[in-house]
Amino acid sequence: MATWTPDPTFYPSPRLAMTAPAEKHAYVAEFDPARSRPDRLAVVDVDPQSSTYGKIVGRITMPGAGDELHHFGWNACSSHLCPNAPHPHVERRYLIAPGLRSSNIHIIDTKPDPRQPKLVKTVTAKEVAERAGYSRPHTVHCGPGGVYISALGNAEGKGPGGVFVMDHESFDVLGRWEVDRGPQYFAYDMFWHLGHDVAVSSEWGTPDMFEDGLVPDLLLGSKYGRRLHFWDLPKRKHVQEIDFGPEYQLVFELRPAHDPTKAYGFVNSVVCLKDLSSSIWTWYRDGGKWAVRKVIDIPAEPADPSQLPPALKDFKACPPLVTDIDLSVDDKYLYVSCWGTGDLQQYDVSDPFNPKLTGKVRIGGIVAKAPHPRGSAPLNGGPQMVEASRDGKRIYFTNSLYGAIDGQFYPEGVKGWMVKLDAKPGGGIELAKDFFLEWTDGYRPHQVRLEGGDASSDSYCYP
């Protein structure tokens, strides 16, 4: 829906976005791992001045079972203030919530009451397949030309995966984004540097490689994704591929610098086959080409095999399993989720080639099962989907990765929870003792989106 003036939650620069009012609500995807009940989107009160702070104050239920809500995003954001934005007066109003298994895409209206969102449309898997040739929609990003959605499979659920575009007002699927995909076959995340006319995409695998869980033979055989792909954004053409090497598996989350004058970003590799470590890499412009450099190594921790799930007993170690990262809007702090060990780490990345560890908390974890300060019970799962507020003062995360994979590393099953961190001025983090939300009905929480925008939802065209 168009407005006479630009949406007040849009900011031309990351510097100005950091002055935005604090969020009052968080939207959290909840899925039923048994796929017997419809998935839901929960509204969590995150306003400390509210009488319902830290509680679920609203919900919307999807129309059928089996979606596996995973990543979701806004229909519009600050990128609509870019000079080339065709619709600068569109409204940040709708959440685009794909079902990673069903391939249906649900359009959810958060206005006029943010606590009681409404389902206004479902784009069916058939429409996605017929109009774009894809299935298993994964990551949603609002851009100046519409809503960009990465998909992990083709229309038949095989390869290649890729990206398609949806109109941000009618929600019609416009079609496949790529004009020339080059050697790209696997898909996962997709993001961009709007100031440099470049898009970046990462890799996981085709649906048959993950829908029943990670396949050990494929993992140990280096068959999962390990490459970054760089694209000419306006021409929609592949221009460069970087292979991390066979040891580095599952090259996942893309976090480009928010400052449009900076041509770099970060990506994680979930596991190194040599020693079960995880790593963070910086991609950057090097002359006329793109390059990557490993800047953080996070080692596995020795562990008694009796404390490990069957998949890890022979290794006698607990891998960190870095499965998500998030970059603060001022490009200063990188938050790193170690889903295996239970650590959430904060790094000062003011120098993107020399990160410095500035904070760490431990909660959950395969071996540690560290409790929250608000309770004494051991917790399972670990820091997974992480999201920072625009001002960088609050960080939220949940503990489920993906239904079929949760049980491979947490055989007892993941019992869902969501926590909040307070970021200290100058570096350092601590768990907020007044915020601990548990799911007691078997649903599991995944991605968090913050009302008005967050650190991974918006991109900017002015420094």
BELRABEL-V946263 format. One record per backbone hydrogen bond with DSSP energy under -0.5 kcal/mol. CO is the residue of the C=O (numbers start at 0). NH is the residue of the N-H. E is the energy in kcal/mol with one decimal. If there is no record, write none. Layout:
CO;NH;E
CO;NH;E
This chain:
0;90;-0.7
6;9;-2.1
11;460;-0.7
11;461;-1.4
12;16;-2.0
13;17;-1.6
15;18;-1.7
16;19;-1.7
23;45;-2.2
23;46;-0.7
24;450;-2.5
25;43;-3.3
26;448;-2.8
27;41;-3.0
28;445;-2.7
29;39;-2.3
30;32;-0.7
30;443;-2.4
31;34;-1.8
36;65;-0.7
38;61;-2.9
39;29;-2.9
40;59;-1.8
41;27;-2.5
41;43;-0.6
42;56;-2.7
42;57;-1.0
43;25;-2.4
43;45;-0.6
44;53;-3.1
45;47;-0.7
46;49;-2.3
49;52;-1.2
51;54;-1.7
54;44;-2.6
54;56;-0.6
57;42;-2.9
59;40;-2.4
63;38;-0.7
66;100;-2.7
66;101;-1.2
67;99;-2.1
69;446;-1.0
70;97;-0.7
72;95;-3.8
76;79;-2.2
77;80;-2.1
78;81;-1.6
81;84;-2.1
86;89;-1.4
88;2;-2.4
89;6;-0.6
90;92;-1.2
92;109;-2.2
93;74;-1.8
94;96;-0.7
94;107;-2.6
95;72;-1.7
95;97;-0.6
96;105;-2.6
97;69;-0.9
97;99;-0.7
98;102;-2.3
103;98;-3.0
104;122;-3.2
105;96;-3.0
105;107;-0.6
106;119;-2.6
106;120;-1.2
107;94;-2.8
107;109;-0.5
108;117;-2.4
111;113;-0.7
112;115;-1.5
117;108;-3.3
117;119;-0.6
120;106;-3.0
121;123;-0.6
122;104;-2.9
123;127;-2.1
124;128;-2.6
125;129;-2.8
126;130;-2.6
127;131;-2.2
127;132;-0.9
127;133;-0.9
128;132;-1.1
132;154;-1.2
134;152;-1.9
135;151;-2.2
138;149;-2.2
140;147;-3.2
142;145;-1.3
143;85;-1.1
145;142;-3.0
145;147;-0.5
146;165;-2.9
147;140;-2.7
148;163;-2.5
149;137;-3.7
150;161;-1.7
152;134;-2.5
153;156;-2.0
156;207;-0.5
157;153;-1.8
161;150;-3.5
162;176;-3.0
162;177;-0.6
163;148;-2.8
164;173;-2.7
164;174;-1.2
165;146;-3.2
166;170;-1.0
171;166;-2.7
171;173;-0.6
174;164;-2.3
179;237;-2.7
180;183;-1.9
184;159;-0.6
184;160;-2.4
186;203;-1.0
186;204;-0.7
188;187;-0.5
188;201;-1.9
190;199;-2.9
191;193;-0.5
192;195;-1.6
192;197;-1.6
193;196;-0.8
196;232;-2.2
197;192;-2.9
198;230;-2.7
199;190;-2.4
200;228;-2.4
201;187;-0.6
203;224;-2.7
205;208;-2.8
206;209;-1.6
206;210;-2.6
208;214;-0.6
209;212;-2.2
212;211;-0.5
213;215;-0.7
214;217;-0.6
214;218;-2.5
215;219;-3.0
216;220;-1.2
217;222;-3.1
218;221;-1.8
224;249;-2.0
224;250;-0.6
225;243;-2.8
227;241;-2.5
228;200;-2.3
229;238;-3.1
229;239;-1.6
230;198;-1.8
230;232;-0.9
231;235;-1.9
231;236;-1.2
235;178;-2.8
235;179;-1.5
236;231;-3.3
239;229;-3.0
241;227;-2.2
241;243;-0.5
244;247;-1.4
246;248;-0.8
246;272;-2.6
248;269;-0.5
248;270;-1.6
249;251;-0.8
249;269;-2.2
250;202;-1.4
252;254;-0.5
252;267;-0.6
254;265;-1.8
258;261;-2.0
260;262;-0.6
261;263;-1.0
262;284;-1.6
263;256;-2.5
264;282;-2.2
265;254;-2.6
266;280;-3.0
267;251;-2.2
268;278;-1.9
269;321;-0.7
270;248;-2.6
270;272;-0.5
271;274;-0.6
271;275;-2.5
274;299;-0.5
275;319;-0.6
276;271;-2.1
277;297;-3.0
278;268;-2.6
279;294;-2.6
279;295;-1.8
280;266;-2.0
280;282;-0.5
281;292;-2.1
282;264;-1.9
283;290;-2.6
285;288;-1.6
288;285;-3.4
290;283;-2.5
292;281;-2.8
295;279;-2.1
296;298;-0.5
297;277;-2.3
300;317;-3.3
303;306;-2.4
304;307;-1.6
308;311;-2.2
308;312;-1.1
311;314;-1.3
311;315;-1.0
311;316;-0.7
312;315;-0.9
315;302;-1.9
316;318;-0.6
317;300;-2.6
319;339;-2.8
319;340;-0.7
320;322;-0.8
320;338;-1.9
323;336;-2.7
325;334;-3.4
327;330;-2.3
331;348;-3.5
332;327;-3.0
333;346;-2.4
334;325;-2.0
335;337;-0.6
335;344;-2.5
336;322;-1.2
336;323;-0.7
336;338;-0.9
337;341;-2.3
337;342;-0.7
339;365;-3.1
341;362;-3.0
342;337;-3.0
343;360;-1.9
344;335;-2.7
345;357;-3.0
345;358;-1.5
346;333;-2.5
346;348;-0.8
347;355;-1.7
349;351;-0.7
350;353;-2.0
355;347;-3.2
358;345;-2.9
360;343;-2.5
362;382;-0.5
363;369;-2.0
364;368;-0.8
368;378;-0.9
369;363;-2.8
371;374;-2.2
380;364;-2.8
384;397;-1.5
386;395;-3.0
387;454;-2.3
388;391;-1.2
392;422;-2.4
393;388;-2.7
394;420;-3.5
395;386;-2.7
396;418;-2.4
397;383;-2.4
398;381;-0.8
401;404;-1.2
401;405;-2.8
402;406;-0.8
404;407;-1.1
404;408;-1.0
405;408;-0.9
405;409;-2.5
409;412;-2.6
412;414;-0.6
413;415;-0.6
415;438;-2.8
416;398;-0.8
417;436;-2.5
418;396;-2.0
419;431;-2.9
420;394;-2.1
420;422;-0.5
421;429;-1.7
423;426;-2.1
427;423;-3.0
429;421;-2.8
430;432;-0.6
431;434;-1.5
434;419;-0.7
435;437;-0.5
436;417;-2.4
437;439;-0.6
441;32;-0.6
442;415;-0.6
443;30;-2.3
444;399;-0.9
446;28;-2.1
448;26;-3.5
449;452;-2.3
453;456;-0.8
453;457;-0.8
456;141;-0.5
461;13;-0.6
